[in-house]
Amino acid sequence: MTGQTPERDISVSFELFPPKTEAGIEKLGHTVDRLAEAGPAYFSVTYGAGGSTRERTRQVVDAVASRSGLPVAQHLTCVGASRAEIDRQAQGLWDAGIRRIVALRGDLPEGETLAEDGYHDGAELVEGLRRIGDFDISVAAYPEVHPEAASDQGDLDHLKRKIDAGANRAITQYAFDTDTVLRFVDRARKAGISAPIVPGIMPVANFASLKRFSSGCGASIPTWMEEMFAGLDETPDLRSMVATSVAVEQCRRFVAEGLTEFHIYTLNKPDVTLAICRALGLPATIRADRAA
Ligand SMILES: Cc1cc2nc3c(=O)[nH]c(=O)nc-3n(C[C@H](O)[C@H](O)[C@H](O)COP(=O)(O)OP(=O)(O)OC[C@H]3O[C@@H](n4cnc5c(N)ncnc54)[C@H](O)[C@@H]3O)c2cc1C
């Protein structure tokens, strides 16, 4: 596949979502302090559907950047906004020194149509952002195929358009079947996509919520996971241990196949993410000590 890379090259980024309250934002500060212990390459902060968290996302991006001293990527969706509005926001990010964007089309609220004068998809958004500044741009990729895709090939062609428009990397939707992700990466390479493809890793928290969310975004839950997590929502400590081992096993297989960058959907909870990182030898001092 992509060639073996030594374990010491593993790097992670951590995705956060903006809490709804000031108290939540305060609590997130402590979560960020703890997550920073693993030495992530950057944090990212999601953007509510249709720009619903626009102000809070930006507030959290600034707070995480100043608290951690690490780079922070802002997620930015373009549905429901005009090109001029998106360009203004992107210019504001550039002027504030924010250099990383996870560029997404986003999902339209039920019954709404795309803004006539807006960017119509992720590829158009990337083109627009490139006109504004030399951002580091990530886009989304779908190992299990986006629910709106006309076909597997159409989905991959669209990803290639996003990369060709100037995206630096693709971050995948989480997929628990590791072979599915590895096959997707192979197909992407054969389709001429050479940019890094970073597996998104979802540590299982509440299993019932995960199932609901997954059915909406086209991510399947394998039967073995149903069995493995059955009843564990009542015993969260045990669930966290199982969730850690599932994610570590998946990451180790990726590493063996040469994929060494991971984007962890932290769900704003530090412990399982930190446990995964430690098992993978992060922070780097753990690996240095092991190698000595
Ligand atoms: C890593 C990651 C982070 C995310 N963060 C957020 C977030 O912060 N906020 C949020 O609201 N959502 C987020 N999402 C979800 C995302 O907004 C949805 O999956 C959305 O439905 C698609 O956005 P996109 O940028 O992938 O769209 P696009 O890639 O533009 O389109 C999605 C799919 O539709 C089809 N398609 C679209 N346009 C065309 C075209 N012109 N020609 C052919 N096919 C086309 C393709 O199959 C494509 O894969 C995230 C997803 C991922 C994987």
The ligand as a Gaussian input file, in Angstrom:
#p B3LYP/6-31G(d) Opt

LIG

0 1
 C      -13.775000      15.144000       8.947000
 C      -15.197000      15.667000       8.860000
 C      -15.537000      16.832000       9.529000
 C      -16.842000      17.346000       9.458000
 N      -17.143000      18.489000      10.145000
 C      -18.371000      19.030000      10.041000
 C      -18.710000      20.256000      10.702000
 O      -17.876000      20.850000      11.408000
 N      -19.960000      20.769000      10.546000
 C      -20.900000      20.138000       9.764000
 O      -22.006000      20.666000       9.654000
 N      -20.626000      18.975000       9.126000
 C      -19.386000      18.405000       9.246000
 N      -19.101000      17.238000       8.588000
 C      -20.156000      16.567000       7.809000
 C      -20.312000      17.128000       6.374000
 O      -20.690000      18.485000       6.425000
 C      -21.364000      16.311000       5.644000
 O      -20.916000      14.998000       5.431000
 C      -21.911000      16.917000       4.354000
 O      -23.053000      16.152000       3.952000
 C      -20.954000      16.890000       3.172000
 O      -19.966000      17.838000       3.247000
 P      -18.706000      17.697000       2.236000
 O      -17.822000      18.827000       2.420000
 O      -18.159000      16.332000       2.304000
 O      -19.487000      17.884000       0.836000
 P      -19.080000      17.548000      -0.626000
 O      -17.865000      16.730000      -0.710000
 O      -19.106000      18.775000      -1.457000
 O      -20.332000      16.681000      -1.077000
 C      -20.722000      15.490000      -0.383000
 C      -20.938000      14.367000      -1.397000
 O      -21.989000      14.717000      -2.319000
 C      -21.616000      14.382000      -3.646000
 N      -21.420000      15.630000      -4.416000
 C      -21.509000      16.906000      -3.948000
 N      -21.291000      17.797000      -4.924000
 C      -21.069000      17.079000      -6.055000
 C      -20.786000      17.430000      -7.405000
 N      -20.687000      18.710000      -7.790000
 N      -20.599000      16.426000      -8.283000
 C      -20.687000      15.132000      -7.917000
 N      -20.950000      14.728000      -6.646000
 C      -21.147000      15.690000      -5.730000
 C      -20.299000      13.601000      -3.523000
 O      -20.619000      12.231000      -3.451000
 C      -19.697000      14.078000      -2.220000
 O      -18.883000      13.139000      -1.545000
 C      -17.824000      16.669000       8.675000
 C      -17.481000      15.479000       8.005000
 C      -16.189000      14.966000       8.100000
 C      -15.845000      13.681000       7.393000

